[in-house]
Amino acid sequence: MSHLDEVIARVDAAIEESVIAHMNELLIALSDDAELSREDRYTQQQRCAHRYCSSRSQA
């Protein structure tokens, strides 16, 4: 499994879990992840942030 695949799995798990604290931690980790390209990092951050914003608007 590539690093990107691992990151995607972590983002999927955070989205499924819908725990905002875990999404925040993941967003921070993604911003510091030098193994990902800028585009891959941005894509995964957007997936996580979109879910974060969706869950906040439903609260």
C-alpha positions in Angstrom: 0.0 0.0 0.0 1.4 3.4 -1.0 1.6 6.3 1.4 -1.2 8.1 -0.5 -3.4 5.0 -0.1 -2.7 5.0 3.6 -3.6 8.7 3.9 -6.8 8.1 1.9 -7.7 5.3 4.2 -7.1 7.5 7.3 -9.2 10.3 5.8 -12.0 7.8 5.0 -11.9 6.6 8.5 -12.0 10.1 10.0 -14.9 11.0 7.7 -16.8 7.8 8.7 -16.1 8.4 12.4 -17.3 12.1 12.2 -15.3 13.1 15.2 -14.2 16.7 14.7 -11.2 16.5 17.0 -9.8 13.6 14.9 -10.5 15.5 11.7 -8.6 18.5 13.1 -5.6 16.3 14.0 -5.6 14.8 10.6 -5.8 18.2 8.9 -2.7 19.2 10.9 -0.9 16.0 10.0 -1.7 16.4 6.4 -0.3 19.9 6.2 3.0 18.6 7.5 3.2 15.5 5.3 6.2 16.0 3.1 5.7 12.6 1.4 2.5 13.8 -0.4 2.5 16.1 -3.4 0.9 19.5 -2.9 -2.1 18.4 -5.0 -2.6 15.1 -3.1 -2.3 16.9 0.2 -4.8 19.6 -0.8 -7.3 17.0 -2.1 -7.2 15.0 1.1 -7.5 18.2 3.2 -10.5 19.3 1.2 -12.2 15.9 1.7 -11.7 16.2 5.4 -12.5 19.9 5.7 -15.7 19.5 3.6 -16.9 16.8 6.0 -15.9 18.9 9.0 -17.9 21.9 7.7 -20.9 19.6 6.8 -20.9 18.1 10.3 -20.7 21.6 12.0 -23.6 22.9 9.9 -25.8 20.0 11.1 -25.0 20.6 14.8 
